[in-house]
Amino acid sequence: MDVANGHYLVRFQSMVDYEVALTYSPWIVFRHHLTVHLWTMGFDPSRPFLNGVLA
């Protein structure tokens, strides 16, 4: 489900699929990198995901 600002909400029917999605990364879908994170209570989909990058 598209939440907002390029974020998507995903529900898994299988615990195995859930664990694979979280542990085997990075994911590349249609030549775009997909970052997967657990949902947190402070999540705000109106804010951009990256606040800073350590280089």
N, C-alpha and C positions, 0 to 999 in steps of 0.2 A: 504494500500500500504506500503510495506517495504521501508523505506527511507534509513537507514544505522545504523550500530552500535546498533541494537536491538530496534530502534525507528520505529514507524508505524504512518502513516498519515491516518486519518479516516474522511470520510465525511458522514453526516447524511442527510436523506431526510426529516426527521420530527424534528421540533424544540423540541418537547416533548422528543424524544429519545436523542437528544443532551443534554438537561438539566438533564435527568436522568443519563447519562454517567458521567457528571461532578459533580453531587451532591451526588449520592449514591455510596460511595466508602468505603473501598478499594474493588477492584475487584479481584477475584481469578479465573484464567482461566487455566484449565488443571494442577491444583495444583501449579500454579505460581502466585505471586502477580503482579498485573498490576497497574501502577501508571498513572493517567490521568491528563494532564495539558493542559491549553490553549496554542495555538501557540503564540510565541513572535517573534518580529523582530530579536532579537539577538540569536535565536536558531541556534546551530551548531551541526548537527547530527554526526559529526566526533569526538566530545568530549563525554566522558562518562557522563551519566546523573548526578550521585551523585558526588559532589565535597567534601562533608564532611557530617558526621552524628553527631548530638548532642545527647550525651548519658547521 
